[in-house]
Amino acid sequence: MEITGPTKPIHRQEKGWGYEIWIHNSEEYCGKILVVNAGRKCSLHHHILKRETFYVQTGQIQMRTVDEQGEESIFEMTPGDVLEIKRGFKHQFTGIAERSEIMEFSTQHFETDSIRTEKGD
């Protein structure tokens, strides 16, 4: 395969909590930047197929997770923090800082693989 040079992100998805910049999504991997506004949250959801790792680049967020046994945990995450979300674990983030940037590294994203349990913004 030949490298053809730099490109631009493939997609920008507006969300009630901010927006996603999709850098790459293929059968091999997915990369996104999530921009989260203060006081705004995504839905509580989980994935059957997708496995995710989040890295906080800037700002501060609260991450809520619920494991397969229903055990709930809440973490505050600041720049440099990393959290891995395994398949089947429910998760939800809420912006604390005015603007937070999270890098998401994951297996391939399929919209049909997001099972929402609680509504977000």
Backbone as XML, in Angstrom:
<?xml version="1.0"?>
<chain id="A" units="angstrom">
  <residue number="1" name="MET">
    <atom name="N" x="0.837" y="-1.188" z="0.000"/>
    <atom name="CA" x="0.000" y="0.000" z="0.000"/>
    <atom name="C" x="0.878" y="1.246" z="0.000"/>
  </residue>
  <residue number="2" name="GLU">
    <atom name="N" x="0.513" y="2.198" z="-0.784"/>
    <atom name="CA" x="1.278" y="3.427" z="-0.913"/>
    <atom name="C" x="0.721" y="4.510" z="0.012"/>
  </residue>
  <residue number="3" name="ILE">
    <atom name="N" x="1.605" y="5.265" z="0.649"/>
    <atom name="CA" x="1.183" y="6.408" z="1.457"/>
    <atom name="C" x="1.064" y="7.600" z="0.525"/>
  </residue>
  <residue number="4" name="THR">
    <atom name="N" x="-0.117" y="8.218" z="0.525"/>
    <atom name="CA" x="-0.380" y="9.314" z="-0.412"/>
    <atom name="C" x="-0.229" y="10.691" z="0.216"/>
  </residue>
  <residue number="5" name="GLY">
    <atom name="N" x="0.034" y="10.768" z="1.510"/>
    <atom name="CA" x="0.186" y="12.046" z="2.184"/>
    <atom name="C" x="-0.957" y="12.308" z="3.143"/>
  </residue>
  <residue number="6" name="PRO">
    <atom name="N" x="-0.875" y="13.420" z="3.869"/>
    <atom name="CA" x="-1.886" y="13.709" z="4.884"/>
    <atom name="C" x="-3.268" y="13.960" z="4.286"/>
  </residue>
  <residue number="7" name="THR">
    <atom name="N" x="-4.271" y="13.669" z="5.092"/>
    <atom name="CA" x="-5.662" y="13.919" z="4.717"/>
    <atom name="C" x="-6.332" y="14.690" z="5.845"/>
  </residue>
  <residue number="8" name="LYS">
    <atom name="N" x="-7.603" y="14.924" z="5.737"/>
    <atom name="CA" x="-8.388" y="15.593" z="6.779"/>
    <atom name="C" x="-9.272" y="14.559" z="7.469"/>
  </residue>
  <residue number="9" name="PRO">
    <atom name="N" x="-9.794" y="14.889" z="8.677"/>
    <atom name="CA" x="-10.726" y="13.970" z="9.334"/>
    <atom name="C" x="-11.875" y="13.597" z="8.402"/>
  </residue>
  <residue number="10" name="ILE">
    <atom name="N" x="-12.401" y="12.384" z="8.590"/>
    <atom name="CA" x="-13.418" y="11.880" z="7.673"/>
    <atom name="C" x="-14.825" y="12.363" z="7.992"/>
  </residue>
  <residue number="11" name="HIS">
    <atom name="N" x="-15.044" y="12.878" z="9.224"/>
    <atom name="CA" x="-16.421" y="13.188" z="9.605"/>
    <atom name="C" x="-16.434" y="14.032" z="10.879"/>
  </residue>
  <residue number="12" name="ARG">
    <atom name="N" x="-17.398" y="14.928" z="10.990"/>
    <atom name="CA" x="-17.669" y="15.639" z="12.246"/>
    <atom name="C" x="-19.121" y="15.371" z="12.597"/>
  </residue>
  <residue number="13" name="GLN">
    <atom name="N" x="-19.342" y="14.844" z="13.793"/>
    <atom name="CA" x="-20.684" y="14.473" z="14.242"/>
    <atom name="C" x="-21.085" y="15.362" z="15.417"/>
  </residue>
  <residue number="14" name="GLU">
    <atom name="N" x="-22.083" y="16.211" z="15.212"/>
    <atom name="CA" x="-22.586" y="17.065" z="16.288"/>
    <atom name="C" x="-23.361" y="16.215" z="17.286"/>
  </residue>
  <residue number="15" name="LYS">
    <atom name="N" x="-23.193" y="16.504" z="18.564"/>
    <atom name="CA" x="-23.880" y="15.794" z="19.644"/>
    <atom name="C" x="-24.445" y="16.825" z="20.619"/>
  </residue>
  <residue number="16" name="GLY">
    <atom name="N" x="-25.404" y="16.426" z="21.428"/>
    <atom name="CA" x="-25.956" y="17.328" z="22.436"/>
    <atom name="C" x="-24.933" y="17.741" z="23.476"/>
  </residue>
  <residue number="17" name="TRP">
    <atom name="N" x="-23.925" y="16.921" z="23.689"/>
    <atom name="CA" x="-22.886" y="17.189" z="24.676"/>
    <atom name="C" x="-21.663" y="17.893" z="24.090"/>
  </residue>
  <residue number="18" name="GLY">
    <atom name="N" x="-21.614" y="18.052" z="22.776"/>
    <atom name="CA" x="-20.462" y="18.647" z="22.094"/>
    <atom name="C" x="-20.382" y="18.107" z="20.682"/>
  </residue>
  <residue number="19" name="TYR">
    <atom name="N" x="-19.235" y="17.522" z="20.315"/>
    <atom name="CA" x="-19.116" y="16.916" z="18.984"/>
    <atom name="C" x="-17.973" y="15.911" z="18.945"/>
  </residue>
  <residue number="20" name="GLU">
    <atom name="N" x="-18.011" y="15.068" z="17.913"/>
    <atom name="CA" x="-16.962" y="14.092" z="17.648"/>
    <atom name="C" x="-16.283" y="14.452" z="16.333"/>
  </residue>
  <residue number="21" name="ILE">
    <atom name="N" x="-14.976" y="14.347" z="16.303"/>
    <atom name="CA" x="-14.221" y="14.432" z="15.056"/>
    <atom name="C" x="-13.715" y="13.021" z="14.774"/>
  </residue>
  <residue number="22" name="TRP">
    <atom name="N" x="-14.226" y="12.428" z="13.708"/>
    <atom name="CA" x="-13.820" y="11.074" z="13.329"/>
    <atom name="C" x="-12.561" y="11.176" z="12.473"/>
  </residue>
  <residue number="23" name="ILE">
    <atom name="N" x="-11.483" y="10.628" z="12.969"/>
    <atom name="CA" x="-10.216" y="10.653" z="12.247"/>
    <atom name="C" x="-10.105" y="9.435" z="11.337"/>
  </residue>
  <residue number="24" name="HIS">
    <atom name="N" x="-10.565" y="8.287" z="11.845"/>
    <atom name="CA" x="-10.485" y="7.047" z="11.060"/>
    <atom name="C" x="-11.501" y="6.051" z="11.602"/>
  </residue>
  <residue number="25" name="ASN">
    <atom name="N" x="-12.116" y="5.279" z="10.712"/>
    <atom name="CA" x="-12.995" y="4.180" z="11.118"/>
    <atom name="C" x="-12.938" y="3.106" z="10.040"/>
  </residue>
  <residue number="26" name="SER">
    <atom name="N" x="-12.362" y="1.964" z="10.396"/>
    <atom name="CA" x="-12.248" y="0.843" z="9.452"/>
    <atom name="C" x="-12.394" y="-0.457" z="10.224"/>
  </residue>
  <residue number="27" name="GLU">
    <atom name="N" x="-12.360" y="-1.565" z="9.521"/>
    <atom name="CA" x="-12.479" y="-2.862" z="10.191"/>
    <atom name="C" x="-11.305" y="-3.130" z="11.127"/>
  </residue>
  <residue number="28" name="GLU">
    <atom name="N" x="-10.217" y="-2.382" z="10.980"/>
    <atom name="CA" x="-9.051" y="-2.584" z="11.838"/>
    <atom name="C" x="-9.100" y="-1.757" z="13.115"/>
  </residue>
  <residue number="29" name="TYR">
    <atom name="N" x="-9.543" y="-0.496" z="13.031"/>
    <atom name="CA" x="-9.580" y="0.366" z="14.216"/>
    <atom name="C" x="-10.378" y="1.632" z="13.933"/>
  </residue>
  <residue number="30" name="CYS">
    <atom name="N" x="-10.641" y="2.374" z="15.024"/>
    <atom name="CA" x="-11.349" y="3.654" z="14.939"/>
    <atom name="C" x="-10.623" y="4.660" z="15.827"/>
  </residue>
  <residue number="31" name="GLY">
    <atom name="N" x="-10.517" y="5.897" z="15.364"/>
    <atom name="CA" x="-9.923" y="6.967" z="16.155"/>
    <atom name="C" x="-10.784" y="8.211" z="16.079"/>
  </residue>
  <residue number="32" name="LYS">
    <atom name="N" x="-11.089" y="8.793" z="17.233"/>
    <atom name="CA" x="-11.926" y="9.995" z="17.292"/>
    <atom name="C" x="-11.370" y="10.967" z="18.319"/>
  </residue>
  <residue number="33" name="ILE">
    <atom name="N" x="-11.740" y="12.233" z="18.165"/>
    <atom name="CA" x="-11.555" y="13.234" z="19.205"/>
    <atom name="C" x="-12.956" y="13.635" z="19.642"/>
  </residue>
  <residue number="34" name="LEU">
    <atom name="N" x="-13.228" y="13.533" z="20.943"/>
    <atom name="CA" x="-14.519" y="13.906" z="21.501"/>
    <atom name="C" x="-14.351" y="15.238" z="22.221"/>
  </residue>
  <residue number="35" name="VAL">
    <atom name="N" x="-15.150" y="16.223" z="21.862"/>
    <atom name="CA" x="-15.106" y="17.533" z="22.506"/>
    <atom name="C" x="-16.379" y="17.661" z="23.331"/>
  </residue>
  <residue number="36" name="VAL">
    <atom name="N" x="-16.202" y="17.782" z="24.657"/>
    <atom name="CA" x="-17.317" y="17.744" z="25.599"/>
    <atom name="C" x="-17.440" y="19.094" z="26.294"/>
  </residue>
  <residue number="37" name="ASN">
    <atom name="N" x="-18.650" y="19.644" z="26.314"/>
    <atom name="CA" x="-18.918" y="20.921" z="26.977"/>
    <atom name="C" x="-19.298" y="20.701" z="28.442"/>
  </residue>
  <residue number="38" name="ALA">
    <atom name="N" x="-19.024" y="21.704" z="29.280"/>
    <atom name="CA" x="-19.295" y="21.620" z="30.715"/>
    <atom name="C" x="-20.764" y="21.325" z="30.988"/>
  </residue>
  <residue number="39" name="GLY">
    <atom name="N" x="-20.998" y="20.422" z="31.926"/>
    <atom name="CA" x="-22.348" y="20.098" z="32.346"/>
    <atom name="C" x="-23.138" y="19.251" z="31.366"/>
  </residue>
  <residue number="40" name="ARG">
    <atom name="N" x="-22.545" y="18.867" z="30.281"/>
    <atom name="CA" x="-23.227" y="18.066" z="29.253"/>
    <atom name="C" x="-22.741" y="16.621" z="29.336"/>
  </residue>
  <residue number="41" name="LYS">
    <atom name="N" x="-23.639" y="15.687" z="29.036"/>
    <atom name="CA" x="-23.275" y="14.277" z="29.165"/>
    <atom name="C" x="-23.781" y="13.463" z="27.988"/>
  </residue>
  <residue number="42" name="CYS">
    <atom name="N" x="-23.049" y="12.396" z="27.703"/>
    <atom name="CA" x="-23.504" y="11.434" z="26.695"/>
    <atom name="C" x="-24.478" y="10.468" z="27.365"/>
  </residue>
  <residue number="43" name="SER">
    <atom name="N" x="-25.128" y="9.653" z="26.580"/>
    <atom name="CA" x="-26.027" y="8.641" z="27.135"/>
    <atom name="C" x="-25.218" y="7.591" z="27.901"/>
  </residue>
  <residue number="44" name="LEU">
    <atom name="N" x="-25.868" y="6.929" z="28.852"/>
    <atom name="CA" x="-25.273" y="5.742" z="29.450"/>
    <atom name="C" x="-25.506" y="4.629" z="28.439"/>
  </residue>
  <residue number="45" name="HIS">
    <atom name="N" x="-24.430" y="4.025" z="27.964"/>
    <atom name="CA" x="-24.548" y="3.040" z="26.893"/>
    <atom name="C" x="-23.444" y="1.999" z="26.994"/>
  </residue>
  <residue number="46" name="HIS">
    <atom name="N" x="-23.593" y="0.939" z="26.214"/>
    <atom name="CA" x="-22.548" y="-0.075" z="26.116"/>
    <atom name="C" x="-22.505" y="-0.604" z="24.692"/>
  </residue>
  <residue number="47" name="HIS">
    <atom name="N" x="-21.484" y="-1.392" z="24.433"/>
    <atom name="CA" x="-21.273" y="-1.967" z="23.106"/>
    <atom name="C" x="-21.091" y="-3.478" z="23.230"/>
  </residue>
  <residue number="48" name="ILE">
    <atom name="N" x="-21.621" y="-4.201" z="22.279"/>
    <atom name="CA" x="-21.415" y="-5.647" z="22.210"/>
    <atom name="C" x="-20.078" y="-5.948" z="21.525"/>
  </residue>
  <residue number="49" name="LEU">
    <atom name="N" x="-19.756" y="-5.181" z="20.481"/>
    <atom name="CA" x="-18.560" y="-5.434" z="19.671"/>
    <atom name="C" x="-17.382" y="-4.521" z="20.006"/>
  </residue>
  <residue number="50" name="LYS">
    <atom name="N" x="-17.659" y="-3.278" z="20.304"/>
    <atom name="CA" x="-16.617" y="-2.260" z="20.407"/>
    <atom name="C" x="-15.924" y="-2.277" z="21.771"/>
  </residue>
  <residue number="51" name="ARG">
    <atom name="N" x="-14.610" y="-2.138" z="21.734"/>
    <atom name="CA" x="-13.777" y="-1.973" z="22.924"/>
    <atom name="C" x="-13.084" y="-0.625" z="22.782"/>
  </residue>
  <residue number="52" name="GLU">
    <atom name="N" x="-13.093" y="0.191" z="23.843"/>
    <atom name="CA" x="-12.611" y="1.572" z="23.749"/>
    <atom name="C" x="-11.551" y="1.885" z="24.799"/>
  </residue>
  <residue number="53" name="THR">
    <atom name="N" x="-10.660" y="2.794" z="24.438"/>
    <atom name="CA" x="-9.729" y="3.394" z="25.380"/>
    <atom name="C" x="-9.848" y="4.902" z="25.220"/>
  </residue>
  <residue number="54" name="PHE">
    <atom name="N" x="-10.036" y="5.598" z="26.348"/>
    <atom name="CA" x="-10.167" y="7.053" z="26.345"/>
    <atom name="C" x="-8.932" y="7.683" z="26.978"/>
  </residue>
  <residue number="55" name="TYR">
    <atom name="N" x="-8.447" y="8.762" z="26.363"/>
    <atom name="CA" x="-7.317" y="9.539" z="26.875"/>
    <atom name="C" x="-7.765" y="10.991" z="26.953"/>
  </residue>
  <residue number="56" name="VAL">
    <atom name="N" x="-7.690" y="11.584" z="28.144"/>
    <atom name="CA" x="-8.090" y="12.984" z="28.296"/>
    <atom name="C" x="-6.919" y="13.868" z="27.881"/>
  </residue>
  <residue number="57" name="GLN">
    <atom name="N" x="-7.131" y="14.622" z="26.815"/>
    <atom name="CA" x="-6.108" y="15.531" z="26.289"/>
    <atom name="C" x="-6.138" y="16.867" z="27.033"/>
  </residue>
  <residue number="58" name="THR">
    <atom name="N" x="-7.333" y="17.448" z="27.169"/>
    <atom name="CA" x="-7.495" y="18.725" z="27.876"/>
    <atom name="C" x="-8.796" y="18.697" z="28.660"/>
  </residue>
  <residue number="59" name="GLY">
    <atom name="N" x="-8.888" y="19.557" z="29.676"/>
    <atom name="CA" x="-10.124" y="19.705" z="30.433"/>
    <atom name="C" x="-10.254" y="18.700" z="31.561"/>
  </residue>
  <residue number="60" name="GLN">
    <atom name="N" x="-11.500" y="18.440" z="31.930"/>
    <atom name="CA" x="-11.799" y="17.514" z="33.020"/>
    <atom name="C" x="-13.186" y="16.934" z="32.790"/>
  </residue>
  <residue number="61" name="ILE">
    <atom name="N" x="-13.308" y="15.626" z="32.970"/>
    <atom name="CA" x="-14.601" y="14.963" z="32.810"/>
    <atom name="C" x="-14.860" y="14.036" z="33.990"/>
  </residue>
  <residue number="62" name="GLN">
    <atom name="N" x="-16.125" y="13.687" z="34.136"/>
    <atom name="CA" x="-16.512" y="12.630" z="35.063"/>
    <atom name="C" x="-16.909" y="11.432" z="34.207"/>
  </residue>
  <residue number="63" name="MET">
    <atom name="N" x="-16.347" y="10.275" z="34.511"/>
    <atom name="CA" x="-16.675" y="9.053" z="33.782"/>
    <atom name="C" x="-17.405" y="8.114" z="34.733"/>
  </residue>
  <residue number="64" name="ARG">
    <atom name="N" x="-18.566" y="7.682" z="34.310"/>
    <atom name="CA" x="-19.373" y="6.718" z="35.067"/>
    <atom name="C" x="-19.337" y="5.398" z="34.315"/>
  </residue>
  <residue number="65" name="THR">
    <atom name="N" x="-19.034" y="4.313" z="35.018"/>
    <atom name="CA" x="-19.032" y="2.988" z="34.401"/>
    <atom name="C" x="-19.902" y="2.045" z="35.226"/>
  </residue>
  <residue number="66" name="VAL">
    <atom name="N" x="-20.501" y="1.082" z="34.551"/>
    <atom name="CA" x="-21.290" y="0.037" z="35.206"/>
    <atom name="C" x="-20.862" y="-1.281" z="34.571"/>
  </residue>
  <residue number="67" name="ASP">
    <atom name="N" x="-20.313" y="-2.179" z="35.400"/>
    <atom name="CA" x="-19.836" y="-3.445" z="34.837"/>
    <atom name="C" x="-20.998" y="-4.412" z="34.603"/>
  </residue>
  <residue number="68" name="GLU">
    <atom name="N" x="-20.673" y="-5.580" z="34.101"/>
    <atom name="CA" x="-21.711" y="-6.557" z="33.733"/>
    <atom name="C" x="-22.499" y="-7.085" z="34.931"/>
  </residue>
  <residue number="69" name="GLN">
    <atom name="N" x="-21.963" y="-6.922" z="36.153"/>
    <atom name="CA" x="-22.678" y="-7.336" z="37.362"/>
    <atom name="C" x="-23.480" y="-6.182" z="37.973"/>
  </residue>
  <residue number="70" name="GLY">
    <atom name="N" x="-23.447" y="-5.005" z="37.332"/>
    <atom name="CA" x="-24.188" y="-3.846" z="37.825"/>
    <atom name="C" x="-23.415" y="-2.981" z="38.801"/>
  </residue>
  <residue number="71" name="GLU">
    <atom name="N" x="-22.129" y="-3.271" z="39.014"/>
    <atom name="CA" x="-21.286" y="-2.486" z="39.919"/>
    <atom name="C" x="-20.951" y="-1.146" z="39.261"/>
  </residue>
  <residue number="72" name="GLU">
    <atom name="N" x="-21.334" y="-0.053" z="39.927"/>
    <atom name="CA" x="-21.127" y="1.287" z="39.366"/>
    <atom name="C" x="-19.880" y="1.936" z="39.959"/>
  </residue>
  <residue number="73" name="SER">
    <atom name="N" x="-19.112" y="2.620" z="39.115"/>
    <atom name="CA" x="-17.935" y="3.384" z="39.542"/>
    <atom name="C" x="-17.986" y="4.747" z="38.881"/>
  </residue>
  <residue number="74" name="ILE">
    <atom name="N" x="-17.491" y="5.763" z="39.591"/>
    <atom name="CA" x="-17.418" y="7.119" z="39.044"/>
    <atom name="C" x="-15.989" y="7.612" z="39.227"/>
  </residue>
  <residue number="75" name="PHE">
    <atom name="N" x="-15.404" y="8.098" z="38.141"/>
    <atom name="CA" x="-14.032" y="8.595" z="38.146"/>
    <atom name="C" x="-14.011" y="10.024" z="37.621"/>
  </residue>
  <residue number="76" name="GLU">
    <atom name="N" x="-13.184" y="10.881" z="38.216"/>
    <atom name="CA" x="-12.876" y="12.165" z="37.597"/>
    <atom name="C" x="-11.596" y="11.962" z="36.815"/>
  </residue>
  <residue number="77" name="MET">
    <atom name="N" x="-11.590" y="12.451" z="35.585"/>
    <atom name="CA" x="-10.431" y="12.289" z="34.720"/>
    <atom name="C" x="-9.912" y="13.656" z="34.288"/>
  </residue>
  <residue number="78" name="THR">
    <atom name="N" x="-8.600" y="13.812" z="34.340"/>
    <atom name="CA" x="-7.929" y="15.054" z="33.966"/>
    <atom name="C" x="-6.870" y="14.747" z="32.910"/>
  </residue>
  <residue number="79" name="PRO">
    <atom name="N" x="-6.234" y="15.777" z="32.329"/>
    <atom name="CA" x="-5.267" y="15.535" z="31.259"/>
    <atom name="C" x="-4.215" y="14.479" z="31.624"/>
  </residue>
  <residue number="80" name="GLY">
    <atom name="N" x="-4.031" y="13.560" z="30.686"/>
    <atom name="CA" x="-3.077" y="12.473" z="30.860"/>
    <atom name="C" x="-3.693" y="11.184" z="31.370"/>
  </residue>
  <residue number="81" name="ASP">
    <atom name="N" x="-4.941" y="11.245" z="31.860"/>
    <atom name="CA" x="-5.603" y="10.037" z="32.361"/>
    <atom name="C" x="-6.100" y="9.173" z="31.207"/>
  </residue>
  <residue number="82" name="VAL">
    <atom name="N" x="-6.016" y="7.856" z="31.409"/>
    <atom name="CA" x="-6.438" y="6.862" z="30.418"/>
    <atom name="C" x="-7.407" y="5.899" z="31.094"/>
  </residue>
  <residue number="83" name="LEU">
    <atom name="N" x="-8.472" y="5.532" z="30.387"/>
    <atom name="CA" x="-9.426" y="4.550" z="30.907"/>
    <atom name="C" x="-9.849" y="3.622" z="29.779"/>
  </residue>
  <residue number="84" name="GLU">
    <atom name="N" x="-9.730" y="2.321" z="30.029"/>
    <atom name="CA" x="-10.159" y="1.320" z="29.053"/>
    <atom name="C" x="-11.566" y="0.856" z="29.410"/>
  </residue>
  <residue number="85" name="ILE">
    <atom name="N" x="-12.437" y="0.792" z="28.402"/>
    <atom name="CA" x="-13.808" y="0.313" z="28.573"/>
    <atom name="C" x="-13.929" y="-1.007" z="27.818"/>
  </residue>
  <residue number="86" name="LYS">
    <atom name="N" x="-14.196" y="-2.065" z="28.555"/>
    <atom name="CA" x="-14.332" y="-3.384" z="27.935"/>
    <atom name="C" x="-15.715" y="-3.550" z="27.320"/>
  </residue>
  <residue number="87" name="ARG">
    <atom name="N" x="-15.826" y="-4.457" z="26.395"/>
    <atom name="CA" x="-17.122" y="-4.765" z="25.780"/>
    <atom name="C" x="-18.132" y="-5.113" z="26.874"/>
  </residue>
  <residue number="88" name="GLY">
    <atom name="N" x="-19.360" y="-4.603" z="26.720"/>
    <atom name="CA" x="-20.421" y="-4.920" z="27.663"/>
    <atom name="C" x="-20.493" y="-4.005" z="28.867"/>
  </residue>
  <residue number="89" name="PHE">
    <atom name="N" x="-19.465" y="-3.183" z="29.124"/>
    <atom name="CA" x="-19.486" y="-2.261" z="30.256"/>
    <atom name="C" x="-20.224" y="-0.988" z="29.851"/>
  </residue>
  <residue number="90" name="LYS">
    <atom name="N" x="-21.239" y="-0.626" z="30.632"/>
    <atom name="CA" x="-21.950" y="0.629" z="30.384"/>
    <atom name="C" x="-21.031" y="1.773" z="30.796"/>
  </residue>
  <residue number="91" name="HIS">
    <atom name="N" x="-21.118" y="2.872" z="30.064"/>
    <atom name="CA" x="-20.292" y="4.023" z="30.384"/>
    <atom name="C" x="-20.977" y="5.314" z="29.949"/>
  </residue>
  <residue number="92" name="GLN">
    <atom name="N" x="-20.586" y="6.402" z="30.620"/>
    <atom name="CA" x="-21.160" y="7.727" z="30.359"/>
    <atom name="C" x="-20.153" y="8.767" z="30.834"/>
  </residue>
  <residue number="93" name="PHE">
    <atom name="N" x="-19.911" y="9.778" z="30.020"/>
    <atom name="CA" x="-19.039" y="10.860" z="30.464"/>
    <atom name="C" x="-19.826" y="12.159" z="30.549"/>
  </residue>
  <residue number="94" name="THR">
    <atom name="N" x="-19.391" y="13.021" z="31.479"/>
    <atom name="CA" x="-19.986" y="14.337" z="31.693"/>
    <atom name="C" x="-18.857" y="15.350" z="31.732"/>
  </residue>
  <residue number="95" name="GLY">
    <atom name="N" x="-19.017" y="16.461" z="31.022"/>
    <atom name="CA" x="-18.006" y="17.506" z="31.037"/>
    <atom name="C" x="-18.012" y="18.266" z="32.350"/>
  </residue>
  <residue number="96" name="ILE">
    <atom name="N" x="-16.832" y="18.487" z="32.923"/>
    <atom name="CA" x="-16.683" y="19.309" z="34.127"/>
    <atom name="C" x="-16.070" y="20.651" z="33.745"/>
  </residue>
  <residue number="97" name="ALA">
    <atom name="N" x="-14.947" y="20.617" z="33.029"/>
    <atom name="CA" x="-14.309" y="21.853" z="32.553"/>
    <atom name="C" x="-15.168" y="22.469" z="31.451"/>
  </residue>
  <residue number="98" name="GLU">
    <atom name="N" x="-14.956" y="23.747" z="31.190"/>
    <atom name="CA" x="-15.724" y="24.439" z="30.143"/>
    <atom name="C" x="-15.682" y="23.673" z="28.822"/>
  </residue>
  <residue number="99" name="ARG">
    <atom name="N" x="-14.505" y="23.138" z="28.492"/>
    <atom name="CA" x="-14.337" y="22.371" z="27.250"/>
    <atom name="C" x="-13.286" y="21.297" z="27.500"/>
  </residue>
  <residue number="100" name="SER">
    <atom name="N" x="-13.618" y="20.069" z="27.206"/>
    <atom name="CA" x="-12.681" y="18.951" z="27.382"/>
    <atom name="C" x="-12.509" y="18.226" z="26.060"/>
  </residue>
  <residue number="101" name="GLU">
    <atom name="N" x="-11.299" y="17.769" z="25.806"/>
    <atom name="CA" x="-11.014" y="16.966" z="24.614"/>
    <atom name="C" x="-10.549" y="15.587" z="25.051"/>
  </residue>
  <residue number="102" name="ILE">
    <atom name="N" x="-11.236" y="14.577" z="24.524"/>
    <atom name="CA" x="-10.912" y="13.188" z="24.829"/>
    <atom name="C" x="-10.538" y="12.504" z="23.522"/>
  </residue>
  <residue number="103" name="MET">
    <atom name="N" x="-9.441" y="11.778" z="23.538"/>
    <atom name="CA" x="-9.081" y="10.965" z="22.379"/>
    <atom name="C" x="-9.650" y="9.574" z="22.609"/>
  </residue>
  <residue number="104" name="GLU">
    <atom name="N" x="-10.360" y="9.059" z="21.617"/>
    <atom name="CA" x="-10.929" y="7.712" z="21.698"/>
    <atom name="C" x="-10.230" y="6.817" z="20.687"/>
  </residue>
  <residue number="105" name="PHE">
    <atom name="N" x="-9.699" y="5.708" z="21.181"/>
    <atom name="CA" x="-9.091" y="4.673" z="20.347"/>
    <atom name="C" x="-9.927" y="3.419" z="20.556"/>
  </residue>
  <residue number="106" name="SER">
    <atom name="N" x="-10.368" y="2.791" z="19.475"/>
    <atom name="CA" x="-11.269" y="1.651" z="19.650"/>
    <atom name="C" x="-11.209" y="0.701" z="18.464"/>
  </residue>
  <residue number="107" name="THR">
    <atom name="N" x="-11.927" y="-0.390" z="18.644"/>
    <atom name="CA" x="-12.210" y="-1.250" z="17.512"/>
    <atom name="C" x="-13.238" y="-0.523" z="16.649"/>
  </residue>
  <residue number="108" name="GLN">
    <atom name="N" x="-13.587" y="-1.078" z="15.536"/>
    <atom name="CA" x="-14.467" y="-0.406" z="14.570"/>
    <atom name="C" x="-15.776" y="0.050" z="15.212"/>
  </residue>
  <residue number="109" name="HIS">
    <atom name="N" x="-16.223" y="1.244" z="14.814"/>
    <atom name="CA" x="-17.484" y="1.811" z="15.300"/>
    <atom name="C" x="-18.620" y="1.449" z="14.354"/>
  </residue>
  <residue number="110" name="PHE">
    <atom name="N" x="-19.693" y="0.917" z="14.933"/>
    <atom name="CA" x="-20.954" y="0.696" z="14.226"/>
    <atom name="C" x="-22.038" y="1.382" z="15.045"/>
  </residue>
  <residue number="111" name="GLU">
    <atom name="N" x="-22.821" y="2.265" z="14.449"/>
    <atom name="CA" x="-23.872" y="2.962" z="15.194"/>
    <atom name="C" x="-24.854" y="1.972" z="15.812"/>
  </residue>
  <residue number="112" name="THR">
    <atom name="N" x="-25.101" y="0.862" z="15.150"/>
    <atom name="CA" x="-26.038" y="-0.140" z="15.669"/>
    <atom name="C" x="-25.484" y="-0.883" z="16.882"/>
  </residue>
  <residue number="113" name="ASP">
    <atom name="N" x="-24.212" y="-0.674" z="17.214"/>
    <atom name="CA" x="-23.580" y="-1.339" z="18.354"/>
    <atom name="C" x="-23.615" y="-0.479" z="19.616"/>
  </residue>
  <residue number="114" name="SER">
    <atom name="N" x="-24.263" y="0.684" z="19.576"/>
    <atom name="CA" x="-24.407" y="1.536" z="20.757"/>
    <atom name="C" x="-25.778" y="1.274" z="21.367"/>
  </residue>
  <residue number="115" name="ILE">
    <atom name="N" x="-25.803" y="0.568" z="22.494"/>
    <atom name="CA" x="-27.057" y="0.237" z="23.166"/>
    <atom name="C" x="-27.228" y="1.216" z="24.320"/>
  </residue>
  <residue number="116" name="ARG">
    <atom name="N" x="-28.176" y="2.143" z="24.175"/>
    <atom name="CA" x="-28.363" y="3.216" z="25.148"/>
    <atom name="C" x="-29.357" y="2.804" z="26.235"/>
  </residue>
  <residue number="117" name="THR">
    <atom name="N" x="-28.938" y="3.025" z="27.491"/>
    <atom name="CA" x="-29.745" y="2.668" z="28.657"/>
    <atom name="C" x="-30.408" y="3.894" z="29.266"/>
  </residue>
  <residue number="118" name="GLU">
    <atom name="N" x="-29.679" y="5.018" z="29.304"/>
    <atom name="CA" x="-30.197" y="6.292" z="29.817"/>
    <atom name="C" x="-29.889" y="7.374" z="28.799"/>
  </residue>
  <residue number="119" name="LYS">
    <atom name="N" x="-30.826" y="8.260" z="28.613"/>
    <atom name="CA" x="-30.670" y="9.349" z="27.647"/>
    <atom name="C" x="-29.598" y="10.338" z="28.106"/>
  </residue>
  <residue number="120" name="GLY">
    <atom name="N" x="-28.839" y="10.841" z="27.158"/>
    <atom name="CA" x="-27.867" y="11.894" z="27.427"/>
    <atom name="C" x="-28.392" y="13.215" z="26.892"/>
  </residue>
  <residue number="121" name="ASP">
    <atom name="N" x="-27.493" y="14.196" z="26.764"/>
    <atom name="CA" x="-27.875" y="15.522" z="26.234"/>
    <atom name="C" x="-27.841" y="15.539" z="24.716"/>
  </residue>
</chain>
